[in-house]
């Protein structure tokens, strides 16, 4: 069963992502001077997109009713993992100056596989308790990539520098090596706890009503379509944006 509201929310996030990446290309590749984009406004915009994708993906994991092997979730997780690896290889081949390593697709694939493996334990935790714990852990670990515990500007504790000199595996976990660079980086910590917060939010709603509210059956067709094809759009949108910008802007730049 498809929940049209979830498709709509995912579709809105997809459209927002396309617009954000178009702006990113204009600023970083065509050197548009937009201080707002490089400041707080651009950061909040970027965060709203990734938060939405991760929360919705976690929420959908809470809707799964499948065989005990978790085959469907494993299959989806492996597809996203493969797509994430494809994106990484593509960036090394075509835009080596802007590589994507441990990007959002790679993270979501890992999160789905890990959640499937942990499902027997997660099912023993109530939705309310799980949501509170995972939200708290995400708040505490949000800045782990920057060697601190805390959330955004709130610094609670500084972590040992030696933890951030352990190579790629530690970087994948969240302890970003000083020599690591990626234009799209989502480590397991802290983002897995946001993913689980989405999962437990769904569980909480189902525990209270046994089914999602009627509003989840309603959507906006304009956004439902991209929401249903979000993976394909994610893989294709950046090459299409670059092609369109090249066709539209390069003649203008040459004429200046």
Helices and strands as residue ranges (DSSP letters): H 4-28, H 35-38, H 40-61, H 71-94, G 96-98, H 104-122, H 127-141, G 144-146, E 148-151, E 154-158, G 161-164, H 168-173, H 188-209, G 214-217, H 221-228, H 230-255
